[in-house]
Amino acid sequence: MPIEVVAFDADDTLWHSEDGFHEITGRYADLLVQRAPAATRSGVSDLLDWTERANLAHFGYGVKSFTLSMIETAAAVLGDNVPVSLVREIIGLGKELLARPVELIDGAAEVVTALADRYRLLLITKGDLLHQERKVHESGLARHFEEIEVVSEKDEATYSRILREHGVRADHFVMVGNSVKSDVLPVLAIGGRAVHIPYEFLWQHEHAEHDGDVPELTSIRDLPVWLATQP
């Protein structure tokens, strides 16, 4: 069936995001290792990752959740000896991540602009509402999207709701994103189409086991040609 609606993920599909978390995690681990010589950078990073995932049900996705998890992890590593000065530094890291300028992925602006003339476009992203809205605005791409959906989770129920609300048949819909777990498998499960565009960094939570039969592109620049070849 012909594709009518193309939906994009935002972070690490249209603009860089996870590289910032990667950098801040390294600096955060250094702060804790300086105060707890028995700790290691990899050990701190692994514990932070575990804490983040455990907190998803409480805090959701985004930098604010990440910052709270950094504070909780510091308490787990240092016990009752977490100085107020360290908490301030951790909050500072979170604010730095929130204030990070939006840097579009190479080719994203050109591709979105070109596709807006041929398809209805949606933006479907997870994360903190205020932060995601700011990034969408700063990206300069908002005018190309019929709707911007900031959701708490990307699963079959969420995609089904969005398609229903926008009057879109699943077989007329394609999702574009960097996460097989969030952007591809749930859409395929409801009868839609999806394409994976890998990013250099992927949060461990977004890794997914699959049979390998997932359409994949090297660059977002390849998307228009891929769409044109779809039956």
PADO-949126 format. One record per atom (N, C-alpha, C, CB): residue in one letter; x, y, z. Coordinates in pm, whole numbers, plus 50000, padded with zeros to 5 digits. Each point is the difference from the previous one (the first is absolute). Glycine has a CB too. Layout:
// residues N
AXYZ...
***
This chain:
// residues 231
M500844988150000M499165011950000M500885012550000M498164987550123P501395023449817P500825012149992P500225006250137P499145004049771I502045001250250I500325006850126I499415014049995I502144986450030E497095017150072E499405013250010E500655008450110E497874990549915V502525002850194V500525007150117V501384994650036V497665004150084V503305005049932V501344996450045V500225006550136V500894998049761A499434993950338A500255005250135A501494998650034A497644994050071F502885016049994F501405000150039F500144999750151F500575012649792D500404979750255D500525001650134D500805013050000D500094974750045A500195030950072A500735012750008A501464998050041A497865011450057D502364984950072D501364998650051D500754989049926D499235008050224D501934995649723D500924990849932D499474995049867D500834993350222T498055012549733T499514997549864T500055013049921T498514981350081L501005029649979L500055013249936L501115008750059L497554998349955W502734999950173W501095007750062W500744991350102W498725021749965H502514982750066H500874992550092H499485001550143H501995003549847S498074985450227S499545000250139S500834990850089S497715005349919E502354981850045E500634990150088E501485002750022E498334983549922D502335023049983D501415003250020D500195009450118D500414996749755G498605012150269G500075008850116G499884992350130G499025018249862F500044972250143F499874991550119F501294992050022F497494998549963H503104996849928H501244992250009H501125008450061H499294986549798E500835025950158E501055008850052E499765003250148E500295009849771I498484993850264I499685003650138I500184988050093I498385017349917T501274970850036T500184988050082T501474997950034T497984989749894G502905012650010G501434998650024G500515010050103G500264991749769R499305020650219R500425010350096R499444997350139R500135016549814Y498644978750190Y499364996450127Y500744988550068Y497795007749909A502574982350013A500744988650056A501335004650059A498914984749834D501745024750100D501275005350052D499795006850136D500825003149764L498075004350250L499725006850127L499874989950114L498845018449874L500484970550099L499794990150107L501274992250030L497624998149931V503154998649966V501244992450022V500995008250082V499644987849782Q500365025450199Q500895008650078Q499684999250149Q500205015349804R498534982250229R499574999850139R499904985850057R498765021149957A501224969149954A499924986050043A501034992049921A497525002250058P503744997749987P501084993749925P499744985349967P501535015850111A497644977449967A499724985949971A499074998449880A500334994950242A498985015949721A499084999449886A500775001149869A498185010250140T501214985349754T500605001149866T499035007549909T501304978450031R499235027649862R499155007449907R498934990849940R501925015549947S498504972550012S499044990849939S498964995350101S501774992649839G498675005350287G499074995950104G498965010750029G501794985850097V498655026749908V499085011250024V499035001249883V501745012150137S498764986849741S499155001249881S498954989049997S501905010549876D498524977250159D499064988750001D498925002050106D501824984849918L498585020050200L499045002250107L499035011249963L501694992150168L498815018449769L499145011049956L498994994949897L501855016650043D498614975149864D499104994549899D498904991750067D501884999649832W498504992150263W499024991750072W499005008850074W501714981750025T498785028850039T499135009050076T499035007349909T501815002750171E498705002149715E499135006749903E498844991249958E501955013149919R498384974550046R498954991049952R499004996550110R501634990749833A498885007950290A499104997350112A499085011850028A501734984850097N498725027249868N499235012050029N499045004149889N501885007250138L498154985949749L499155004049888L498525000450039L501674990149845A497915000250233A498594999550040A499625011750090A500074975149980H500935030950087H499735011050092H500195013649933H500724985550188F500355015949735F500395013149947F499865001249849F501555001850190G498294987249739G499935000549855G501365002349938G497685008650019Y502304996049856Y501245002249924Y500425014750007Y499404980849846G501855021850123G500465013849987G501115003650097G497755005649923V502755006750060V501155004850076V499675001450149V500815011949796K497984992450236K499665001850142K500004986550072K498625020349942S500834969649993S500054986550057S501444995350014S497764995049898F503055007750001F501414996350001F500735006650117F499944997349749T499755015550276T500655007450108T499634994250137T499995020649857L498744976250162L499594993850126L500694986550019L497785011749984S502384981049907S500674987050009S501485001650032S498344990649838M502285020150112M501405002750037M500135002550149M500415009549772I498664998250285I500045002850143I499794987250080I499155023349958E499884968650001E499734987450071E501204990549991E497545002649951T503104996949934T501174991449983T501155004850088T499304995049764A500885018150246A501055005450088A499774995750144A500275019849847A498474980250195A499684995650137A500304985250018A498235017650016A501544974549879A500294985650009A501494997450008A497924995249871V502895013150061V501454998149999V500655005650126V499975001149750L499575010650293L500665007050110L499284998650133L500865015949834G497964978150167G499254998650124G499535013550051G501314979650053D498805022350077D499545012550061D501035011149987D498634986750159N502445010749767N501085009949990N499945007849869N501414985450143V497395016849806V499865007949877V499995014950038V498704981249883P502345026150084P500045014250037P499035008349917P502384997350068V497125013349990V499105009049928V500685005649876V498855005950215S502454996449793S500745005249885S499944990549882S501525012250157L498494974649870L499914990349892L498605000149939L501754985750112V497245015349971V498635000849949V499865012149908V499114988850209R501485022449832R499965012049915R500694997449866R499975014550205E501164978649798E500714996949876E499164991049910E502195002350120I497144988049940I499174990849921I498845007549937I500644981150151I498715027649926I498915008049945I500535008949887I498814999850223G502405005249794G500635008149895G500214992249872G501115013250177L499274974149836L500164991549881L498664998349928L501914987950111G497025010349969G498684998649940G499585012649928G499404983950178K500835027749883K499645012749937K500825002249872K499405009450226E501854986449778E500845001349881E499434991849885E502005003850146L497534984249886L499424991449898L498705005949947L501064980050109L498145025849979L498745006349958L500245012049908L498964992350214A502135014849812A500295012249924A500794997349872A499975012450214R500354975149761R500834996649884R499305004449870R500984980250126P499735026949787P499385004549874P499584988249913P501405020950010V497534981149915V499544989749908V500924999849878V497615002750079E502944985549892E500874998349883E499374989449909E502095006550133L497424997949754L499344990949908L500984989749943L498375018049945I501134970150035I500784989649933I500135003649853I499214982550165D501925014849777D500285003749862D498914994649906D502475000050051G496935009049876G498994996149902G498585000550052G501704985849900A498105015550232A498664999350058A499105011349949A500974989350203A499535022949797A499185011449959A499584998749854A501175014450167E499764981849747E499704998849858E498974989049973E502315008249947V497854980650120V499104988649978V498605003250051V501944984350019V497945021250101V498695003350054V499305010349911V500824995050233T499915015149723T499425010349913T499504993949870T501535017050100A499254974249841A499604993949873A498794990950016A502375001249926L497604990950181L498914990550019L498685006950037L501694983150071A498415028849988A498795007250040A499145003749879A501225008950198D499374991549684D499255003149878D499254987849946D501685017649947R498654970450104R499424987849943R499184991950100R501924999549846Y498375002250283Y499334991850102Y499505008750115Y501474980449938R497605014150138R499655005850129R501104995650096R497464999849954L503105009450121L501094996850091L499565001550146L501655007549826L498774982950257L499795000650144L501364999050069L497694989649979L502405016150139L501184998450086L499544992950126L501155021049907I499454967550122I499614992150116I501254997350084I498064989349874T501995016350245T501204999150081T499674997750147T501175014949836K499734978850234K499904998350145K500825010950069K499664974949975G500065027250154G500835009250075G499195010150079G501744997149829D498965012350232D499385010650078D499325010049907D501714997050183L497025006149841L499225008449910L500665013649977L497954988450078L502415018650029L500575013449987L501294999749919L498985006350219H501904984249811H501284999149931H499804996449853H501104993450215Q498024996849758Q499794995949862Q499365011349918Q499754976350078E499335031049982E499395011249927E501055010649967E497824995750117R503095006849975R501055009849972R500894995449886R499965007050239K500404980249761K500874994949895K499315000349864K501144985450169V497595011049830V499255000649874V499995014349946V498564980650074H501175029150014H499985014049958H501375004449948H498215004650169E502854992049903E501335004449960E500494993049873E500495004550239S498944983849732S500444992649881S499625007049871S499784979150130G499175029249874G499535006649880G499164991149910G501995014150013L497674973950035L499284990349917L498514999150033L502114987449981A497455019350125A498644998150050A498945002649893A500815006550225R499415003349688R498985003849902R499704988849900R500755023650025H500144966749964H499814989349902H499104988850052H502235005549908F497504994350223F499274988850059F498545003650026F502124992150104E497004999049854E498575001650024E499704999550149E499504989849776E501225001850295E499804998750145E501314995750065E497554993949966I502675010850158I501174996250078I499494992950124I501395019749914E498974967650099E499534991750110E501184996950094E498184989949853V501765015250271V500984996450102V499314989950090V501205022949992V499284964850005V499294989050067V500854994350113V498784994649786S500564998650307S500724994050113S500644986849962S498415011250155E501064982249744E500564987249954E499644998049854E499854990250232K501025002949696K499714996549861K499754985049994K501435019249910D497314977350095D499634985949994D498834998549903D500804996050237E498704991949750E498924997549904E498775008450031E500874976849968A498805024350160A498815007650039A500155014749962A499604984050189T501595021649833T500225014149968T499885002549851T501505002050199Y499164989649721Y499945001949855Y498584998049949Y502384992449980S496924997850072S498624997649957S499125012250031S500314975350039R499885030550079R499235012050036R500295011449906R500034992850238I501245009649733I500375011249912I499414998149860I502135003250131L497954984849816L499454997549866L498495001950001L501874983949952R497495011450152R498555001450009R499605014850007R499854977650116E500855030149966E499665014150017E500245008149874E500564997850240H500394997749677H500315007349877H499364993749877H502135007050104G497044983049918G499294993949889G500904993649897G498265016650036V502774976350012V500994993949911V499924984850011V501515020250023R498424973149865R500094985550000R501444995850023R498024998349844A502184991050232A501364995550032A500814997049875A499134990750214D500245003649685D500754996449880D500285012049910D498984977450012H500585034550028H500345012449929H501025008350078H497705000049896F502874994050209F500835007350096F501404994150007F497955005750133V503045003049878V501384995450021V500645008450110V500194992549758M500555000850329M500715006650111M501494999449973M498174994050164V502525017149861V501455001149976V500695003050132V499625008149761G501354983750279G500675002850126G501264992050021G497815005550091N502904997850016N501294993750028N499904988150095N501055022149963S497764975450093S499834989150096S499114989149944S500325016250188V500224971949796V499194988749954V498894997250101V501994990249878K498345010850251K499044996950106K498825009650000K501864990650135S498405022349851S498955010150014S499395004649869S501165007150203D499644993049690D499565005949873D499634990049893D501435018850055V498974968749962V499794990349894V499064988650040V502265005649916L498134986750183L499254987950034L498535002650037L502154990450077P497535019850004P498585002250032P499175003749877P500715007250227V499905000249680V499285004249879V499764988049909V501025023050017L499994968749966L499834988049919L498934990950060L502425001549927A497524998250206A499054991250069A498555003949975A501724996150174I498035016749798I498625004549975I499695001049851I500065012550216G500864982749700G499754999849857G500525011849922G498064987150054G502715021550011G500595011449932G501364996549943G498755015350150R501904994849796R501354998249948R500965008850079R499114994749769A502165001350236A500985007550077A501384997849940A498594998150209V502285011549813V501384998949953V500945005050109V499275003049758H501814989650261H500985002750105H501195007649941H499284979350126I501075031949937I501215007449963I500895000750124I498785013949821P502204977350192P500804999250123P500745013050030P500264975749959Y499955026650170Y500795011350049Y501234994550071Y497925014750023E503104993449988E501274995450058E499844994650141E501165016849860F498014989850220F499764995750138F498554995750015F501795015850086L497994973649993L498654995450029L499944996150147L499654991849761W499425014350311W499804996850141W499684985250013W499195023650050Q501394969950051Q499834985650018Q498524996150006Q502184999350121H497005009449935H498564997250012H499344998349863H499975012850214E500614993149682E499394999749868E500474988249914E499825024650014H501084967350038H500434988249926H498854989949997H502425003750067A497454989349820A498924990349986A500474988049922A498305018450010E501254970150032E500254987849924E498974999049887E500984988450205H499495008649676H499084998349888H500624990649899H499045023150035D500164973049867D500444989749906D500885005449887D497934987650054G502345025349950G500875005949897G499275004849877G501764985450083D496955011249906D499235003849882D499405013950022D499484975849949V501405034150067V499595013850025V500635009049894V499774995550248P499435011949677P500575009249901P500965009850067P497934997949858E503225004350084E501005008750061E500695008449894E500354983350184L499865029549849L500695009249912L501275004950068L497815007049893T503174996650028T501255005250055T499865014550044T501254984449853S497945023250076S499865014350026S498575004449973S502415003749940I497185007050127I498685005549974I499905005149857I499795006250241R501344997049699R500005004649861R499484989349905R501925014950054D498144972449987D499544989149915D498484997850010D502234989450027L497125017850064L498584997450024L499095002949881L500465005250235P499685006149695P499095002649887P500024989049894P500335024150041V500854970749928V500094989449901V499344987350053V502145009949910W498094987050217W499394988050059W498485001049995W501994997050151L497485014649886L498545001949997L499454998349858L500185015650197A500564989549706A499544999349862A499954985749948A500945022749964T499834968350096T500034986149954T498964991250070T502425003049952Q496885002750149Q499024992050073Q498744998049916Q500905008750219P498604979049777P498804997349918P498765006950057P500994978049935
***
